[in-house]
Amino acid sequence: MSRAAEVAALTRAARFDRCVPDPVLPGTAVASGGCRRMMKVLLHGRCAYDCAYCGVRTCREDCSLSPADLADLFLRMWREGRADGLFLSSGIPRGVDEAMEGIVETGEILRRRGYEGYLHLKVLPGAARADITDLARVADRISINIEAPSASRLSELAGVKDYRQDIEKRQAWVADAMPGRHTTQVVVGAAGESDAEVLECMARQYQRLAPARIYYSGFTPLPGTLLASHAPTPLWRQNRLYQADALLRLYHFTADEVAGVLDEEGFLQNADPKRLLAGGRPRVDVNHAPLADLLRVPGIGPKNARRVLAAREKAPLRSERDLRACGVRGRGVGRYVAFGDGDVQSGIFEF
């Protein structure tokens, strides 16, 4: 295989590893930290692990780059303005320690050679704590994928990995090494889990480990894998989980509140969960409600809620125009708000 073909294969194999909710183009993404064009690549394109959904394990060719070669390639792209940041993961062709050593070395080479841009480095299941510490020293962000919401669900996808030892224990080390600047990912729909299970896992993650983000990757069946005939996860399910995630992470809903929109089988509907929850509540008085209540209004986010608080200190809000001046542009917000003095009818309008 030519070097160009190897690079193409290694970037293609990294496409399912998320570092933002929705990649803009294959191999590129808008990342936190101001990175617009990210090179996403694996160091090794083969893996000895047995994840049933993963296309990397089907690779039969020894496709890999050395840390020095990968650093050279990325730095050239960076200097030519073709990449703003690097997301680096790896298959595990032989041992975890060897693969982790390569990821650490790549990051160290880039920093020694003057690269100060965005660097997201992946922690592999079973990684040594010293390697995790070294990654945190050179990276802007590190992450380890939990893949499934529980040990029993992971056992349906990967018999080699021990959920508690290889992943949860390492994730605690990740959180300790880079508090508030680590992420994780869940594959949605591969193991038959319900959204209730994912939500429970989501709440546990934010409460115990405080990741910056959790990413949700809808399952896609790949030829040659054990789950090749499994139905794909609808994109809307992935997107509704992101919305539920935002309710916990940004809007301070409780897990029990969010669970209130699940159906009898524990699944989200294909509808905005914030709107569903707001439908059964009294209107929110925008002139007197505390921040927590304003955040429960569909169409009002954290930034605009604080603008509403600041604006009403100067003068009462009276109309749709006043809310628009605060940046509130959500469609149908008027169904959920009132403008004070008990006059809930004043909130009846469509945005």
LUMTIKE-661414 format. One record per residue (C-alpha): residue in one letter; x negated, z negated, y. Coordinates in steps of 0.5 Angstrom, whole numbers, padded with zeros to 4 digits, always signed. Each point is the difference from the previous one (the first is absolute). Layout:
// LUMTIKE-661414
AXZY ...
//
This chain:
// LUMTIKE-661414
M+0000+0000+0000 S-0003+0002+0007 R-0001-0005+0005 A+0006+0002+0004 A+0005+0000-0006 E-0002-0007-0001 V+0001-0002+0007 A+0007+0003+0000 A+0002-0003-0007 L-0003-0007+0003 T+0005+0001+0006 R+0006+0002-0004 A-0001-0005-0005 A+0000-0005+0006 R+0007+0002+0003 F+0004-0005-0003 D-0004-0006+0002 R+0004-0002+0007 C-0003-0003+0006 V+0006+0002+0004 P+0007+0001-0001 D+0000+0007+0000 P-0006+0005+0000 V+0001+0006+0005 L-0004+0005-0004 P-0003+0000-0007 G-0006-0004+0001 T+0001-0002+0007 A+0004-0006+0003 V+0001-0004+0006 A-0003-0007-0001 S+0000-0006+0004 G-0006-0001+0004 G+0001+0006+0003 C-0002+0005-0005 R+0004+0006+0000 R-0004+0005-0005 M-0002-0004-0006 M-0005+0002-0006 K+0004-0003-0006 V-0005+0001-0006 L-0002-0003-0007 L-0007-0001-0001 H+0001+0001-0008 G+0005+0005-0002 R+0001-0003-0007 C+0003-0007-0003 A-0001-0003-0006 Y+0007-0005+0001 D+0006+0002-0003 C+0005+0000+0006 A+0006+0004-0003 Y+0002+0004+0007 C-0007+0001+0002 G-0003+0007+0001 V-0007-0002+0000 R+0000-0002-0007 T+0001+0007-0002 C-0006+0003+0003 R-0005+0002-0005 E-0005+0002+0004 D-0006-0004+0003 C+0002+0001+0007 S-0003-0005+0005 L-0005-0001+0006 S-0006-0004+0001 P+0001-0005+0006 A-0005+0003+0004 D+0003+0007-0001 L+0007-0003+0002 A-0003-0003+0006 D-0003+0007+0002 L+0006+0004-0001 F+0004-0005+0004 L-0005-0001+0006 R+0000+0008+0000 M+0008+0000+0001 W+0000-0005+0005 R-0005+0003+0004 E+0003+0006+0000 G+0007-0003+0002 R+0003+0001-0007 A+0001-0007-0002 D+0001-0006+0004 G+0000-0005-0005 L-0001-0001-0008 F+0004-0003-0005 L-0004-0001-0007 S+0002-0002-0007 S-0002+0002-0007 G+0001+0001-0007 I-0003-0005-0005 P-0004+0005-0005 R-0004-0006-0003 G+0000-0007+0003 V+0003-0003+0006 D-0006-0003+0003 E-0004+0007+0000 A+0006+0003+0004 M+0001-0005+0005 E-0008+0000+0001 G+0001+0007+0002 I+0006-0001+0005 V-0004-0006+0003 E-0007+0005+0000 T+0004+0005+0004 G+0003-0004+0005 E-0007-0003+0001 I-0003+0007+0001 L+0005+0002+0005 R-0001-0007+0004 R-0008+0001+0000 R+0001+0007+0002 G+0004-0002+0006 Y+0007+0002-0001 E+0004-0005+0003 G+0007+0003-0001 Y+0006-0002-0005 L-0002-0002-0007 H+0005-0002-0005 L-0003-0002-0007 K+0003-0001-0006 V+0000-0006-0005 L+0000+0002-0007 P+0004-0005-0005 G-0005-0005-0003 A-0005+0001+0006 A-0005-0006+0000 R+0001-0004+0006 A-0007+0001+0003 D+0002+0008+0001 I+0006-0002+0003 T-0004-0004+0005 D-0005+0006+0001 L+0006+0005+0001 A+0003-0005+0006 R-0006+0000+0003 V-0001+0007+0001 A+0008+0003+0000 D+0005-0001+0005 R+0005-0001-0005 I+0000-0001-0008 S+0006+0000-0005 I+0001-0001-0007 N+0006+0003-0003 I+0005-0004-0004 E+0004+0006-0002 A+0006-0004-0003 P+0004-0006+0002 S-0002-0004-0006 A-0004-0001-0006 S+0005+0002-0005 R+0001+0007+0004 L-0007+0001+0001 S-0001-0001-0008 E+0005+0006-0001 L-0004+0005+0004 A-0007-0003-0001 G-0002-0004-0006 V-0008-0001+0002 K+0001-0003+0006 D+0002-0008+0000 Y+0005-0001+0006 R-0002-0007+0002 Q-0008+0001-0001 D-0001+0007+0001 I+0004+0001+0006 E+0004-0007+0003 K-0007-0004+0000 R-0004+0006+0003 Q+0006+0001+0005 A-0001-0008+0002 W-0008+0002+0001 V+0002+0006+0004 A+0005-0005+0005 D-0006-0005+0000 A-0005+0005+0002 M+0004+0004+0005 P+0006-0004+0002 G+0005+0004+0004 R-0003+0007-0001 H+0001+0001-0007 T+0005+0004-0004 T+0003+0002-0006 Q+0005+0005-0004 V+0006+0000-0005 V+0002+0006-0004 V+0007+0001+0001 G+0004+0002-0006 A-0005+0001-0006 A+0002-0007-0004 G+0007+0000+0001 E+0000-0006+0005 S+0006-0001+0005 D-0001-0001+0007 A+0002-0007-0001 E-0007-0001-0003 V-0004+0004+0005 L+0004-0004+0005 E-0002-0007-0003 C-0007+0003-0001 M+0000+0002+0007 A+0002-0007+0003 R-0005-0003-0004 Q-0006+0004+0002 Y+0001-0001+0007 Q+0002-0007-0001 R-0007-0002-0004 L-0005+0005+0002 A+0002+0003+0007 P-0002+0007-0001 A+0000+0005+0006 R+0005+0005-0004 I+0003+0001-0007 Y+0000+0008-0001 Y+0006+0002-0005 S-0002+0007-0004 G+0006+0003-0003 F-0002+0002-0007 T-0001+0007-0001 P-0001+0003-0008 L-0006+0004-0001 P-0002+0004-0006 G-0004-0003-0005 T+0002-0007+0001 L+0004-0004-0004 L+0005+0000+0005 A+0000+0007+0001 S+0008+0001-0002 H+0002-0006+0004 A+0005+0001+0006 P-0004+0000+0007 T+0002-0006+0004 P+0005+0003+0006 L-0004+0000+0007 W+0006-0004+0003 R-0001-0006-0005 Q-0007+0000+0003 N+0002+0001+0007 R+0005-0006-0001 L-0005-0005-0002 Y-0004+0002+0006 Q+0006-0002+0004 A+0001-0006-0004 D-0007-0002+0001 A+0000+0000+0007 L+0006-0004+0000 L-0005-0006-0003 R-0006+0002+0003 L+0002+0002+0007 Y+0007-0003+0001 H-0001-0007-0003 F+0006+0001-0005 T+0000-0004-0006 A-0001+0003-0007 D+0007-0003-0001 E+0003+0004+0006 V-0003+0006-0002 A+0003-0001-0008 G+0007+0000+0003 V+0000+0008+0000 L-0002+0001-0007 D+0005+0002-0005 E+0002-0003-0006 E-0005+0003-0004 G-0005-0002+0005 F-0002+0006+0004 L+0000+0002+0007 Q+0006+0005+0003 N-0002+0007+0003 A+0001-0003+0007 D-0004-0004+0005 P+0000-0007-0002 K+0000-0003+0007 R+0006+0003+0002 L+0004-0002-0007 L-0002-0007+0002 A+0002+0000+0007 G+0007+0003-0002 G+0003-0007-0002 R-0003-0004+0005 P+0003-0001+0007 R-0002+0004+0006 V-0007-0003+0003 D+0001-0002+0008 V-0007+0004+0003 N+0000-0005+0006 H+0000-0007-0004 A-0002+0002-0007 P-0007-0003-0002 L-0005+0005-0003 A+0001-0001-0007 D+0007+0002+0001 L-0002+0006+0004 L-0004+0003-0005 R+0006+0000-0005 V+0003+0005+0004 P-0001+0007-0003 G-0004+0004+0005 I-0003-0005+0004 G-0007-0002-0003 P-0006-0005+0002 K-0002+0004+0006 N+0007+0001+0003 A+0002-0007-0001 R-0005-0003+0004 R+0002+0005+0006 V+0007-0002-0001 L-0002-0007+0001 A-0004+0001+0006 A+0005+0005+0003 R+0005-0005+0000 E-0004-0006+0003 K+0001+0005+0006 A+0007+0002+0000 P+0005+0000-0006 L+0001+0006-0004 R+0007+0003+0001 S+0000+0007-0003 E-0003+0005-0005 R-0004+0003+0006 D-0004-0007+0001 L-0002+0000-0008 R-0002+0007+0001 A-0005-0003+0006 C-0003-0005-0005 G-0001+0006-0005 V+0006-0001-0005 R+0002+0007-0002 G+0002-0001-0007 R+0007+0003-0002 G+0006-0004+0000 V-0003-0006+0002 G+0006-0002+0004 R+0004-0001-0006 Y-0005-0007-0001 V-0001-0002+0007 A+0004-0004+0006 F-0002-0001+0007 G+0002-0007+0001 D+0006-0005+0002 G+0003+0001-0006 D+0002+0007+0001 V-0001+0004-0006 Q+0004+0006+0002 S-0006+0001+0005 G-0004+0002-0006 I+0004+0005-0003 F-0003+0007+0001 E-0004+0005-0003 F-0008+0001+0001 
//
